[in-house]
Amino acid sequence: MYNYINLDYLKILAYGDNSFVLKTIRSFIQELNLALGKMQGQIADKKWNDLYITAHSIRPNVNLMGMKTIEVMIKYIENSASTGSNLDRLYAVFNQIKNAEESILAELEEEIKSLNYAASER
């Protein structure tokens, strides 16, 4: 059981194709690293429209990874960036995501190991 991710929906979509799940997780890891880096810069530069676009673009895959808590935070960032409101709280919400990043990546890497092990047992 993981604290941040729940891959049940992804696994349903994959119809038992673990290679699809692995590719999707690996792709998401890259996307997450890139998006959080961009978002950090966009917040520092107060580029709210760009921040909205980046947050909006990552949200579907955050949902796909079953990251409900993080998805709520991403939605908050989207809304704050698009309306220009609650920007002081936006910083705190983003920092919560950044603080969770290491744990999220560890959970995803653990799932990759588990799927690779299952594949080697066949």
Backbone bond lengths (Angstrom), bond angles and torsions (degrees), N, CA, C in turn:
res aa  C-N    CA-C-N  psi(-1)  N-CA   C-N-CA  omega(-1)  CA-C   N-CA-C  phi
1 M - - - 1.452 - - 1.521 109.00 -
2 Y 1.301 115.39 132.71 1.455 121.37 -178.31 1.527 110.92 -105.50
3 N 1.317 115.85 158.67 1.464 121.51 178.76 1.520 112.66 -85.05
4 Y 1.339 117.66 -32.08 1.461 120.92 -173.51 1.517 114.12 -113.08
5 I 1.319 117.97 -37.52 1.462 119.80 -173.78 1.527 111.25 -105.33
6 N 1.321 115.03 153.42 1.461 122.98 171.97 1.527 105.53 -146.05
7 L 1.307 115.53 106.19 1.464 120.68 -173.07 1.524 114.13 -93.11
8 D 1.314 117.16 14.53 1.465 120.27 -178.69 1.529 111.96 -56.98
9 Y 1.314 117.22 -47.76 1.473 120.58 -178.57 1.526 110.89 -64.08
10 L 1.324 117.03 -43.51 1.469 120.94 177.53 1.523 110.41 -58.78
11 K 1.314 116.78 -42.48 1.468 120.70 -178.76 1.526 111.70 -68.52
12 I 1.319 116.78 -32.31 1.471 120.03 174.80 1.529 109.37 -65.48
13 L 1.327 115.81 -46.21 1.471 119.89 178.90 1.529 112.17 -61.41
14 A 1.330 116.53 -30.26 1.462 121.50 -176.30 1.532 112.83 -78.96
15 Y 1.316 118.35 -12.22 1.472 122.04 -179.31 1.529 112.27 49.41
16 G 1.339 115.39 42.97 1.462 119.72 177.12 1.517 114.90 82.33
17 D 1.303 118.15 2.54 1.468 121.68 179.82 1.537 109.16 -86.30
18 N 1.333 115.62 92.16 1.456 120.64 -177.90 1.525 112.83 -64.00
19 S 1.319 117.64 -27.33 1.464 118.93 178.10 1.531 110.20 -66.26
20 F 1.326 117.06 -35.80 1.467 121.08 175.49 1.526 110.30 -64.01
21 V 1.323 116.69 -44.23 1.469 121.17 179.14 1.524 109.89 -61.62
22 L 1.328 116.71 -45.58 1.468 120.60 179.29 1.524 111.68 -60.37
23 K 1.325 116.43 -47.34 1.473 120.09 179.46 1.523 111.36 -61.18
24 T 1.306 116.55 -40.67 1.456 121.23 -178.98 1.527 110.70 -66.05
25 I 1.320 116.89 -43.58 1.471 120.57 178.97 1.529 110.11 -63.95
26 R 1.315 116.80 -46.56 1.476 119.83 -179.53 1.528 111.12 -61.38
27 S 1.300 116.01 -41.94 1.467 120.29 178.11 1.529 110.56 -63.23
28 F 1.319 116.17 -41.65 1.462 120.07 -179.80 1.529 111.36 -64.81
29 I 1.304 117.86 -39.34 1.468 120.67 178.42 1.521 110.07 -57.67
30 Q 1.322 116.40 -46.02 1.464 119.96 178.07 1.524 111.03 -63.60
31 E 1.322 116.25 -44.45 1.465 121.11 -179.47 1.527 110.80 -62.13
32 L 1.329 116.54 -42.38 1.460 120.94 -179.12 1.522 110.80 -62.42
33 N 1.328 116.29 -47.69 1.467 120.01 179.46 1.525 111.13 -58.77
34 L 1.311 116.63 -46.01 1.463 121.35 -179.75 1.531 111.35 -64.67
35 A 1.318 116.57 -47.41 1.460 121.07 -176.83 1.524 111.85 -63.89
36 L 1.325 117.35 -44.02 1.465 118.98 -178.98 1.520 111.36 -66.53
37 G 1.318 116.93 -36.39 1.460 120.12 175.43 1.522 111.59 -63.30
38 K 1.332 115.71 -44.46 1.469 120.21 178.60 1.527 110.37 -63.66
39 M 1.322 116.01 -44.58 1.460 120.30 -178.20 1.523 111.06 -61.88
40 Q 1.305 116.56 -40.14 1.465 120.39 179.61 1.533 110.12 -60.64
41 G 1.320 116.26 -45.28 1.457 120.54 177.53 1.518 112.47 -65.69
42 Q 1.317 116.62 -39.76 1.460 120.96 -179.72 1.529 111.51 -66.07
43 I 1.330 116.24 -36.47 1.468 119.83 176.57 1.525 109.30 -67.83
44 A 1.320 116.92 -46.04 1.465 120.51 -179.80 1.530 111.49 -60.12
45 D 1.325 115.95 -37.65 1.467 121.23 -178.64 1.529 113.07 -89.52
46 K 1.332 116.19 -0.41 1.465 122.72 -179.59 1.528 111.96 56.20
47 K 1.316 115.29 41.53 1.465 121.67 177.25 1.529 107.64 -95.63
48 W 1.328 114.38 78.56 1.462 120.48 -170.76 1.517 113.09 -64.93
49 N 1.319 119.07 -39.65 1.465 120.16 179.69 1.531 110.68 -65.27
50 D 1.330 117.01 -42.48 1.468 120.35 177.25 1.532 110.73 -63.25
51 L 1.338 115.56 -39.27 1.470 120.29 178.09 1.518 110.20 -62.29
52 Y 1.320 116.55 -44.30 1.464 120.38 177.51 1.523 110.39 -57.13
53 I 1.318 116.51 -47.28 1.468 121.01 -177.94 1.526 110.96 -61.41
54 T 1.330 116.86 -44.99 1.470 120.10 -179.41 1.517 111.17 -65.48
55 A 1.323 117.05 -46.47 1.468 120.46 179.21 1.525 110.72 -61.05
56 H 1.330 116.00 -44.09 1.459 120.57 -179.82 1.533 111.24 -62.77
57 S 1.319 116.87 -36.54 1.464 119.98 -177.07 1.532 112.78 -71.29
58 I 1.316 117.44 -28.14 1.463 119.37 -177.89 1.536 112.54 -89.98
59 R 1.312 117.30 -19.71 1.461 120.15 -174.16 1.533 114.48 -57.64
60 P 1.336 121.07 -42.63 1.468 118.49 179.84 1.530 113.31 -59.59
61 N 1.311 117.25 -37.99 1.467 119.11 -179.70 1.517 112.13 -77.99
62 V 1.327 117.63 -28.06 1.466 120.76 171.60 1.528 108.14 -62.17
63 N 1.321 116.15 -42.41 1.463 121.20 176.92 1.524 110.69 -63.18
64 L 1.316 116.64 -44.06 1.465 121.15 -179.28 1.525 111.80 -59.78
65 M 1.327 116.38 -33.05 1.465 121.32 179.09 1.532 111.71 -83.03
66 G 1.335 115.92 3.51 1.463 120.50 176.34 1.515 113.55 68.48
67 M 1.319 116.27 28.77 1.464 121.33 -176.55 1.531 109.33 -93.83
68 K 1.325 116.51 71.90 1.466 122.24 -172.59 1.529 112.37 -60.47
69 T 1.319 117.92 -45.46 1.460 121.06 -179.26 1.521 111.09 -62.45
70 I 1.321 116.43 -43.87 1.461 121.08 -179.99 1.528 110.04 -68.71
71 E 1.315 117.23 -35.69 1.463 120.29 178.76 1.527 110.82 -62.38
72 V 1.320 117.38 -40.24 1.465 120.78 177.34 1.530 109.66 -61.32
73 M 1.323 116.36 -41.52 1.468 120.19 179.53 1.529 111.40 -66.78
74 I 1.323 116.53 -39.82 1.462 120.66 177.99 1.532 109.83 -63.35
75 K 1.338 117.24 -42.48 1.464 120.92 177.21 1.529 110.54 -60.41
76 Y 1.317 116.73 -40.07 1.460 120.70 178.66 1.532 110.46 -61.84
77 I 1.335 115.25 -44.97 1.468 119.97 178.42 1.526 110.13 -62.01
78 E 1.319 116.93 -44.23 1.469 120.91 177.16 1.529 111.11 -55.55
79 N 1.314 115.70 -50.81 1.463 120.69 -177.01 1.529 111.42 -64.32
80 S 1.316 116.83 -45.15 1.468 120.23 -179.70 1.516 111.00 -63.87
81 A 1.320 116.31 -43.38 1.459 120.23 -178.89 1.529 111.43 -66.97
82 S 1.324 117.17 -37.16 1.469 119.37 -177.36 1.522 112.42 -76.37
83 T 1.333 117.06 -28.98 1.463 119.79 -177.74 1.524 112.83 -100.95
84 G 1.330 116.28 -15.38 1.467 119.87 -177.01 1.517 112.86 73.55
85 S 1.322 116.50 18.05 1.464 120.44 -178.41 1.528 111.09 -109.06
86 N 1.306 115.24 157.37 1.474 122.45 177.97 1.524 112.35 54.47
87 L 1.312 116.93 36.13 1.456 120.44 -176.33 1.523 111.93 -67.22
88 D 1.339 117.29 -28.56 1.455 119.63 177.63 1.531 110.39 -64.39
89 R 1.300 117.72 -39.78 1.476 121.93 178.11 1.520 111.04 -73.70
90 L 1.321 117.16 -28.74 1.466 121.51 179.42 1.534 110.74 -55.45
91 Y 1.317 117.04 -42.03 1.465 121.13 178.61 1.529 110.89 -59.30
92 A 1.323 115.99 -44.92 1.462 120.73 -179.20 1.527 111.44 -65.05
93 V 1.322 116.02 -40.88 1.470 120.26 179.88 1.527 109.91 -64.93
94 F 1.318 116.76 -44.58 1.457 119.21 178.24 1.523 110.64 -61.06
95 N 1.326 117.41 -41.44 1.465 120.10 178.92 1.522 111.97 -62.94
96 Q 1.321 117.95 -32.67 1.464 120.81 175.28 1.532 110.17 -62.64
97 I 1.321 116.29 -41.81 1.468 120.26 178.35 1.523 109.57 -64.80
98 K 1.328 116.61 -46.75 1.471 120.43 179.92 1.525 110.90 -60.67
99 N 1.331 117.12 -38.78 1.460 120.40 178.92 1.527 112.24 -67.46
100 A 1.320 116.71 -27.79 1.467 121.19 179.35 1.531 112.09 -86.26
101 E 1.324 117.20 -14.48 1.471 121.54 -173.10 1.529 112.92 -53.57
102 E 1.309 117.40 -46.51 1.471 120.10 -177.90 1.530 111.17 -61.21
103 S 1.324 116.51 -42.45 1.464 120.24 178.82 1.522 111.71 -67.10
104 I 1.325 116.19 -40.15 1.465 120.80 177.83 1.524 109.91 -60.26
105 L 1.315 116.30 -48.92 1.472 120.58 -179.94 1.519 111.11 -62.28
106 A 1.322 117.82 -39.04 1.464 121.13 178.22 1.526 110.72 -63.30
107 E 1.316 117.28 -41.28 1.466 120.95 178.25 1.527 110.88 -64.74
108 L 1.319 116.75 -42.54 1.462 120.08 178.99 1.527 110.95 -65.34
109 E 1.315 117.07 -40.55 1.473 120.84 177.83 1.525 110.81 -65.32
110 E 1.314 117.17 -37.12 1.466 121.02 177.26 1.529 110.21 -63.73
111 E 1.312 116.47 -40.04 1.473 120.14 178.35 1.522 110.39 -67.21
112 I 1.317 117.53 -38.79 1.470 120.86 176.53 1.531 109.71 -60.04
113 K 1.326 117.08 -45.69 1.474 120.84 178.68 1.523 110.73 -60.85
114 S 1.309 116.07 -42.76 1.462 120.74 -179.71 1.529 111.55 -63.66
115 L 1.323 116.48 -43.45 1.464 120.37 178.92 1.526 111.11 -67.84
116 N 1.322 117.28 -39.17 1.472 120.34 177.22 1.511 110.82 -64.59
117 Y 1.324 117.81 -39.76 1.453 121.76 178.66 1.529 110.30 -64.76
118 A 1.336 116.01 -43.72 1.472 120.02 178.96 1.513 110.36 -61.24
119 A 1.334 117.29 -38.90 1.462 121.62 179.96 1.530 111.08 -67.43
120 S 1.333 116.62 -35.57 1.471 119.51 -178.91 1.518 112.06 -74.55
121 E 1.324 117.27 -19.49 1.464 121.77 179.85 1.524 112.70 -81.38
122 R 1.321 117.02 -10.98 1.479 120.15 -177.64 1.484 111.68 -75.87
